[in-house]
Amino acid sequence: MPTDRVDPATEAALDLLSTLVLEDGRRWGEAATKWQWRDARANLTVGSSTPYHLQTRPRGGAKTADQAGVLLAVMLTQAPPGARVYALAADRDQGALVIESIMGYVSRTPALDGLVNISAFKVSVIETGVRLEVLAADAAGAWGLRPFFVVIDELAQWAETPTTLRLYEAVRSSVMKMGARMVITTTAGDPAHFSYAIRQHALEDPLWRVHEVPGPVPWQDPALLAEQERALPASSYRRLMLNEWVEAEDRLTSLEALQHCAVLDGPQPPQRGTEYVIGVDLGLTHDRTAAAVCHAIPADDASEGLDPTIVLDNLFVWEGSRDRPVSTQEVLKVVLEASKAYGSAKVILDPYQASMLAERLDEQCVAVEMFTFTASSNARLATTLYRLLSTASLRLPNDSALIHELSRVRLRETAPNVLRLDHDPGQHDDRAIAIALAAHGLISNPPYAGPRIRLLGFDSSPRLARGIRSTR
C-alpha cells in the first residue's frame, strides 16, 4: 500500500477497502495493482479538487469489483447517518453484478459480519441507516435524488435512448447540487456514443480526473486473449481488450470523416445556373421527416468515373408522435417553397407514405420522381452515401444534430454484399436517407451532363432564410 498519508476519513476508507477478501482468498490490498490503488485513493479522497472521476479499463479490469469495494468503504467509513449512495448500471442484470460483488465481500470478510443488510438492489448499513440503491439506466425516474456518492458503471455500454440520457442528466445535476463525488467506470466504446463526449469534456475540465488503463490487463491469459482476437471483430477486440475508443466496422462513417465533410457555415443560397434536387424521407409518427436540398459539382475529370461533389444546401426536419403526427400539409408547404426557391428543384420521394404528397406537388407543376425501396435500391443508396463520405465528396453544414445522426448510421449487410442504411436503437437515419435520395438522383441522372438553358426564379422567403431547422 502507498505510504503517503492523507486525511483520516480517506485513510479509514482505504484501510477498510484493503481488508476486503477476494474470491481467491487474498485481501484486496494484497492483490491490487498500483493503478488500482491510485484509482481507489482518488475516489475515496475527501475534499478532493477533482470530485468527478472517469476511469476506463479493459474487459476483465476489475471495474465492478473495485467499485463495489469503494462503495462499501464509503458507506461504512465516510457517509453520514441516513446518507444515500447510488450505483447506476446499464440495466438490471449489470446492476445485479454490483450487488453480487458487495455480497461476496461481505460473506468472505469476517469484519463485515452483521454490519449491512443486502436485498435485491439495495444495501443498507444497519447502525447508521446509510443506504445504497442500484438504478438501471433503462428505468425511468431519477429526479430529486440527494446523493452523497455516485458510481456509474459501464457507461459506454448504455443504450442511447431518451430514458438513459434523462437519467444521466438527472444524476449529474443531483451530484452538482449536493456537492457529491461521482465515479464513472467503463471499458472504452464507440466514439459516436454519448459517453465519448463526456470523456472529451472530462479530459479538459479541471474538476475531473481521467485515468485510462491500456490493455490487456496483466492477469489475462495470453492464450485466451489470442482466441478473443481471432473470434471478435477487430474494433470489438480493440475496445474490449485494449481499451481503445474506435468505431465499429459497420459504421457508415467516422467522426473524423464527418469533420472533413462539415465545411459549410449553414444553409446555402440558391445559385443561378445550378440544378437542385430535393430528397424527402417521410415519417409521420415513429420516424422523422426530412427534406434535403442538394446540388452537384462535377468532378474535375468525369471521364475517370469520379463522383461529383454533392453539396447539402438546405435541410428541413419534422418530428411527430402517435398523438401529434407530422402534418403533411406543413411538409408540402415547405417543400413547395424550397422547390420554387431552388430553381424548380425536382423532388424525389418514397411512394410508400408519400403518394398524397406527390399528387399535391404534381398539381403545383413540381417535377416528382418516385424512388421505390427494394433490397437493390437500398444498397444503391447506402453505397452512394458511404462513397461520398469516405472520399470527402459530400459538403455538409457543421450542424450538431446532423453530425450526431450520421455518426450513428450503420451499414447492415442484409445478404452477401447487399447493404442497407440502418441506425442504432433509439436513433434515426431520416436525414441520412433524405441526403442519399438527393445525392443518388444527382449522380444517376446528372443535370450537368449536357447543355441547357433555364430561367431560374428565387424566393427570399423568411422560412428558407432561416435554413437548417427542426419543425415540430
Secondary structure, DSSP 4 states (H G I P E B T S, - for coil): -------HHHHHHHHHHHHPBPTTS-BHHHH--HHHHHHHHHHH-TT-S--EEEEE--TTS-HHHHHHHHHHHHHHHTSPTT-EEEEEESSHHHHHHHHHHHHHHHHH-GGGTTTEEE-SSEEEETTT--EEEEEETTS---TT--EEEEEEE-GGGS---HHHHHHHHHHHHHHHHHT-EEEEEE----TTSHHHHHHHHHHH-TTEEEEEPPSSPTTS-HHHHHHHHHHS-HHHHHHHTT------TTBS--HHHHHHHEEE-SPPPP-TT--EEEEEE--SSSSEEEEEEEEEE--TTGGGTPPPEEEEEEEEEEE--SSSPPPHHHHHHHHHHHHHHTTS-EEEE-HHHHHHHHHHHHHTT--EEE----HHHHHHHHHHHHHHHHTT-EEEE--HHHHHHHHHEEEEEEETTEEEEEE-TT---HHHHHHHHHHHHHHHS-TTSS-----------HHHHT-SEEE-
